[in-house]
Amino acid sequence: MPEPRIAIPAISPASIAARDAGAEIIAVAGTTMGTSWQVHVAARRGLDRAALETAIQSRLGGLVAEMSHWEADSLLSRFNRLPAGSWMALPPDFATVIAAGLNIALASNGAFDPTIGALVDAWGLGPLPATAPPGAAAIAAARAVSGWQKLEYDPAARRLRQPGGLRLDLSGIAKGYAVDAVADLLQAQGHGHCLVEVGGELAGRGVKPDAVPWWVDLEAPVAGLPPFRIALHELAVATSGTYVRGDHNIDPATGYPAAHDVVSASVLHPSAMHADAWASALTVLGPEAGMALAEREHLAVRIIVAGPDMPLFDPPPPAGGVSQRLTEGADTRPFPSASVPSDPLRGPPPPGGGGSKRGPRELISAALAALL
């Protein structure tokens, strides 16, 4: 196996000095958002695991109650049913995600768009499955009520206006925000040295008791690439792609799954919320436009592109999976598989289908190369 590439940010001496060398690493886990969560925290023996798990589960449950596209009584679902012209007051978490989502929508020229719930539903990627791809008329109708420019957000009053028929879908950003929220919760409880994972998106704070950072391996969705290992110190990582669920990243500009050969896009960022949304945008944009955006925004990005004639699903992807793995020394232990809904729908294949003759390409932004 090729030697792994190692990405290491600057490790804060203050963080090392503030660690408790006598602590141990305690793990708690659960489920949320149709997937799994897991937390590793450096704490003294005697920590009340049950209380910690309850606090984390409660925090995540609150986010689901606000931003789930799958829960009919969530705040998001209630907004989607509002009459045209109605305003809804947003709680702080929802407002933070909407503000960030709209900013990234603007910066990505709509490649990330939190308002494509109608398109997501049309493709059967929401709570109601579809037995066949939608027709052109259904896609046109969904696009007509979608578009981030249609939203009117009042940040001072923290309220959002329903223009009529628009359906929010925060699936491309809310999971990352959940990672940040749990990490902040742990920090507020005095656990500033932790690793948080929700459905494959991770954030590392501080260091382990032995002053070693939280090591994470990016999952390699195709063969032939060397491992990529990251020290998650005050960093988060999120990956979006096609290798687990198929082409579930809808291009808002066309209403169809993005038709190019990007297998995965991974983003490192201090905020898991931003990493999550940027990864979604880059997967939609494709390799050239995606890397151009990454360089313009100074994002630390790895994009994996399939060979022109290489099928993305040969062999088929697993039923579940995660984007990153925790690494303990030489022993790489995978997080539990994410419980993602199966997706029988695939968009149009990338040009040049056929037998695999050429291997994958790996594109790395300047900001990520600087960490190697």
DODRENVO-799251 format. One record per atom (N, C-alpha, C): x, y, z. Coordinates in steps of 0.1 Angstrom, whole numbers, plus 5000, padded with zeros to 4 digits. Last residue first. Layout:
BEGIN
XYZ/...
//
This chain:
BEGIN
500351985037/501051855035/502551865038/499152225038/499152155050/499952025049/499252325012/500052395022/500152315035/497252175000/498652144997/499552205007/495052325008/495252185013/496752145011/495352554993/495252565008/495452425014/495452464967/496652524973/496552524988/493652144963/493752294963/495052344969/493951864943/494251924956/494452074955/492551594927/492851734926/492951794940/493251294912/493051354925/493451504924/491751054890/492551174892/492251234906/491750704884/491150824889/492150934890/492750534853/492550544867/491950684871/491350394824/492250494830/491750514844/489650194817/490950184812/491950284819/486650034821/487650114829/489050094823/484250044795/485149974803/486150064810/481750304795/482450194789/483350124799/480950654787/480850534794/481550414787/481250924779/482350834776/482150704785/479951154803/480251114790/481351014789/478251004832/479151104826/479551054812/474650924830/476050894833/477050994827/472051104845/472651064833/474151034836/471450984879/471251084868/471951034856/469650724894/470950784891/470650874879/467950584921/467850674909/469250734907/467850434943/467850364931/467950454919/469450474972/468950564961/469050484948/468750415007/469250374994/468650454983/469550645033/468550585025/469150535011/472250565055/471750655044/470650585037/473650535082/472350475077/471750565067/477150495081/475950585081/474750515075/478850255101/478350295088/477150395090/480950365128/479750295123/479250345110/484350435118/483150465125/482050375120/487050195116/485950275110/484950315120/490350235126/489050175130/487950255124/493550155120/492450245115/491150175118/496350145137/495150075136/494050175132/498650295141/498550215129/497250145127/496850545158/498150485154/498150415141/493750545150/494550535162/495850465159/491550735131/492850655130/493450665144/488350735118/489250775129/490450675128/487450825085/487650725095/488550775106/484850965064/486150965070/486150855081/482350905053/483350975044/484750975051/480750585055/481050725060/482250775052/477950385046/479350415047/479550555052/475850135031/476050245040/477550275040/475949955010/474650015014/474750125023/478850024989/478149965000/476750025003/478650044953/478950094966/478250024977/479649784930/478649874936/479049924949/483049804916/481949734921/480949834927/481450044901/481949904897/483149884905/480350304898/479850204908/480150064903/481550464879/481650504893/481150404903/483550334853/482250334860/482350374874/485750514834/485650424846/484350444852/486550674814/485850554810/485550464822/487850884826/486850914817/485950794814/488250814862/488750814848/487650834838/486751034886/486950904880/487550924866/488351244909/487651244896/487851104890/488151404940/488551274933/487651264921/489451684956/488451634947/488951504940/490051844985/490451734977/489251684969/490752164999/489852074991/490651964985/490552455016/491352335016/490552215011/489852754999/489352645006/490352525005/489853014988/490952974997/490552855006/488053094969/487653104983/488653054993/489553034946/489053174949/488653194963/489952764949/491052854949/490652994952/487352674947/488052644959/489252734960/486652754921/485952814933/486752794946/488352584907/488452724906/487752804917/487352334915/488652374919/488852524918/484852354902/484952334916/486252374922/485452374875/484752484882/484852474897/486752114873/487352244869/486752364876/484951914885/486351934888/486952064885/481652024897/482551944888/483951984891/479452134911/480152214901/481052134891/478651944929/477751984919/478552054907/480851934946/480451814939/479451844928/480852194956/481952154947/481552024940/478552194972/478652284961/479752234951/479152004992/478051984983/478152074971/481352135004/481552004997/480351974988/480152365015/481052375004/481352244996/478552235035/477952305023/478852325012/480652125051/479452045046/478852115033/482152345059/482752235051/481652155044/480252485073/480752545061/481452435052/479952305095/478752355087/479252405073/482452285106/481852165099/480652205090/484852525104/483452505107/482952385099/487452535095/487252545109/485852515113/487752275070/487352415073/487252415089/488252075041/488652105055/488352255058/486251875020/486652015024/487052015039/486051654993/486351675007/486851815010/484151504969/484851634972/484851644987/484151224946/483951284960/484651414960/483851194919/483451084928/483251134942/482951354890/483451374904/482951264912/482151354863/482751244869/483451264882/478751484857/480251484855/480851364863/475951604861/476451504851/477951534848/474051614890/475151674883/475851564874/470551544885/471851514892/473051564884/468651834875/469051694873/470351664882/468152094875/467152014881/467551864881/470052284866/469352204856/468152124862/470852424888/470852494875/470052414865/471152254910/469952354909/469852414896/471851934907/472352054902/471152154901/471751714935/470951774924/471651904920/473351444944/473551584944/472851644932/473051174941/472051234949/472251384950/474150944924/474051084921/472951154928/474950714952/474750744938/474650894936/475650684978/474250694975/473950714960/478450644975/477650574985/476250564981/479650804956/480150664957/479350584967/479351074951/478450984945/478650834948/479751324977/480051254965/478951154960/481351515002/480151484995/480651414982/482751545035/482851495021/481451475015/484451745058/483151695053/483451655039/486051835088/486151775074/484851725070/487452085109/486451995105/486651945091/489852185135/489452165121/488252075120/491352175157/490552295155/490152295140/492851925142/493052015153/492452145150/493051645128/491951735130/492151815143/495351555105/495251595120/494151695122/494651315081/494551455085/494551465100/495751125053/495551135068/495551275072/494950935027/495051075030/494751085045/496550665008/495750715019/495950865022/496750684972/497350664985/496450724996/494650524949/495050644955/495750624968/493650284939/494750344932/495250474938/490050274940/491350224942/492450304935/487750514955/488250434943/489650384946/487250634979/486150574972/486550494959/488850645008/489250644994/488050564986/488250855035/487950735028/488250745014/490751015053/489751035043/489550895036/491450945087/491750915073/490550945064/492451145114/491351095106/491851065092/493651205147/493951165133/492751105126/493851455169/492851355164/493151325150/497251485181/496051535175/495051415172/498751415212/498651375198/497251425193/498851445239/499251555231/499251525216/497651245253/499051235251/499651335242/494951315253/495751335265/497251325263/494551495221/494251375230/495151395242/493451835217/494251715214/493951605223/491052065202/492052025211/492951915207/488551905182/488952015190/490051975200/487451815150/488351785161/488651915169/484651695134/485351805138/486151765150/483151535105/483851535117/484451665121/480751325089/481351465090/481951475104/479551075093/480751085085/481451225084/477351115110/477151065096/478351085087/479151305130/477751285127/477651245112/481651325155/481251275141/479751255140/484151485172/482751465170/482451425156/486551475197/486351445183/484851415181/488151695221/487151605216/487151585201/488651905245/489451815238/488551695233/486952045262/487452115250/488352025241/484652015282/485351905274/485851965261/483152185295/484452175300/485252065293/480752245284/480652155296/482152125301/481452385262/480752455273/480652375285/482452175246/483352275251/482652355263/480052035241/481151975249/482052075254/478752225225/478152185237/479252115246/480552245203/480352365212/479752325225/480151985193/481452025198/481352145207/477452015186/477851915196/479251945202/477652215166/476752235178/477152135189/479252095146/479652215153/478952235167/477451885139/478751855144/479351975152/475352035129/475151945141/476451915147/476352145106/476052235118/475852155130/476451915091/477751985095/477552075107/473751885088/474551775095/475851835099/472952105073/472552095087/473351985095/473852095047/474452185056/474152165070/472251955030/473651975026/474352055035/469651955040/470451835041/471851855038/467752155039/469052185045/469952065047/465452265019/466052135022/467452175027/462352445015/463652435020/464152295021/460252514989/460552415000/462052415003/457852744979/459252714980/459452614991/455152834978/455552704972/456952664973/456153144984/455053074978/455452944971/458053274998/457553344986/456353274980/458253325032/457953225022/457353295010/460953485049/459653505042/459453385032/462153475082/462353435068/460953435061/464053645108/462853595102/462953575087/465653815125/465753675125/464453605120/465854085124/464654025131/464653875132/468254095111/468054175123/466954115131/467953935088/468853895098/468653965111/465553835069/465753955077/466653915088/465353705037/465753685050/466153815057/463653575011/463853705018/464153675032/464153374983/464053384998/464353525002/464853374957/463453394960/463253424975/467453294955/467153434953/465753474957/467353014956/467753094968/467453244967/464852824942/465852924939/466153014952/461652694931/462952684938/463752804935/459452684915/459252734929/460552724937/460552594892/459852714891/459552774905/461552334897/462552454895/461852584896/459152194896/459952204909/460952324908/458452224869/457552274880/458252294893/460652094857/460352234854/459452294865/460151834867/461451904870/461252054868/457751774855/457851774869/459051854874/458551784828/457451874833/457551884848/460351574825/460751714823/459751814829/459751334852/459751384838/460151524837/461851164877/460751264873/460851304858/462550814877/462950954876/461851044872/460450604898/461050634885/461550784885/459550584923/459850454916/460450474903/460650764952/460050764938/460450634932/459750814987/460550754976/459850764963/459551085007/458650994999/459550944988/461451245020/460751145028/459951045020/463751264992/463151315005/462451205012/464351174968/465451174977/465051234991/462751174946/462551064956/463651064966/462851384929/463751274926/463651164936/461051554941/460651504928/461551384924/462451624965/461251544966/460851484952/464451784953/464751674961/463651574962/462751984942/463551904933/463951774941/461852104966/460852044956/461551954946/464152184979/463352074985/462352014975/466052384973/465652284963/464852164968/467152584989/465752594986/465252494975/469852604993/469052545004/467552545001/472352534971/471052604972/470152534982/475352554956/474752514968/473452594969/475352684932/475652544932/475252474945/474952964933/473752874934/474052724933/477453074933/476553104922/475353004921/478753054956/478952944947/478052964934/478053284970/479453264966/479653154956/475253234974/475753354966/477153324961/475453004989/474653004977/475153114968/476753105011/477453005003/476752994989/474753275022/476053325018/476753235009/472653085026/472453185016/473753255012/473952935047/473552875034/473352975023/474253125067/475453065061/475053005048/471553175073/472453285069/473653225062/470552915080/470052985068/470953095063/472052865103/472252785091/471652845079/471153075120/472653055117/472852975104/468453015122/468853145116/470353135112/468552775136/467952775122/468452905115/469552865160/470252765152/469852765138/467653065170/469053095166/469752995158/464453045152/465353035164/466753045160/462653275132/463553165133/464353155146/459453355122/460553385131/461353255133/458253385089/458353295101/459653345109/455753545069/457053545076/457053445087/454053495038/454153475052/455553485057/453953495010/454053625017/454153615032/452053205006/452953305000/452853435008/451652995036/451153065024/452153165019/453852725045/453252855047/452652915035/455152485042/453652485040/453052625042/457752535049/457452495035/455952495032/457452575076/457752695068/457452655053/457052315084/455952415086/456252535078/459552205079/458352155071/457152255073/461052355097/461352365083/460152315075/460052255122/459952395118/460152425103/458351945117/459552025120/459252165116/456351765112/456051875121/457251955125/457451585094/456351665089/456051785099/460751525088/459751535099/458651625095/462451565067/461751435068/460651435079/463951785070/463051775058/462151655058/464651935100/464451815093/463551835081/465052155118/465552165104/465352035096/463852135144/463852255136/464052235121/464251875152/462851935153/462752065146/466951845148/466051775140/464651835140/467852005170/468152045156/467251975146/466951855192/466451995189/466652045175/468451625189/467051615187/466351755185/470951725196/470751685182/469251675179/470551775223/470951885214/470651845200/469851515232/468951625233/469251745224/472251385228/471051345220/469951445221/473951525246/474251525231/472951495223/472651455270/472851595266/473051605251/472951175270/471551245270/471651385265/475651145271/474951095259/473551165258/476151255296/476751315285/475951275272/474751075313/474351225313/474851285300/476150845307/474750855304/474250995303/478750905317/478550885303/477050895299/480151095339/478751035337/478451015322/483451005345/482551095338/481151015336/485250835356/484150875365/483150965358/488250955344/487450845347/486450885357/488251265326/488751185337/487751065339/488551285290/487951325303/488451225314/488151355257/489251335267/488651385281/485851195237/486151305245/487251265255/484251125208/485351075216/485751205224/481051035196/481851135202/482951075210/478850985168/479850935178/480751045183/475850905152/476751005157/477650935167/474250785121/474850765135/475650885139/471050865106/472450815105/472950805120/468751015106/468850895098/470150835097/469251205126/469151245112/469251125102/470950985149/470251105146/470251125131/472150775175/471650795161/470950925161/475250735193/473850725192/473450745177/477850725218/477350715204/475850705205/481050785234/479550775234/479050785220/484150725248/483350725236/481850705240/487050875262/485750815265/484850835252/490350865270/489350885259/488150805261/491351005301/491250895292/490250935281/493851225317/492451195312/492551065303/496251315324/495751205331/494351155327/496751545310/497451425306/497051305313/494551755298/494751685310/495451555307/495652055280/495151925281/495351865295/496952295279/495652295286/495052155287/499152255263/499352295277/498052275285/497852225238/498652115244/498852135259/496852475235/495952365236/496652245242/499052635233/498152655245/497252535246/500252545209/500952515222/499952535234/498252425183/498352535193/499152485206/499652325153/499052275166/499352385177/498752385120/499552435132/498852385145/497752085104/497652225106/498552265118/498751835083/498851875097/498752025097/498351555064/497951695064/497951745079/500151315047/499751365060/499551515059/499651035026/499951175027/499351225041/500850705032/499750805033/500350945032/502450495008/502550575020/501450675020/500650234992/501450354992/501450425005/500849885000/500050005000/500950125000/
//
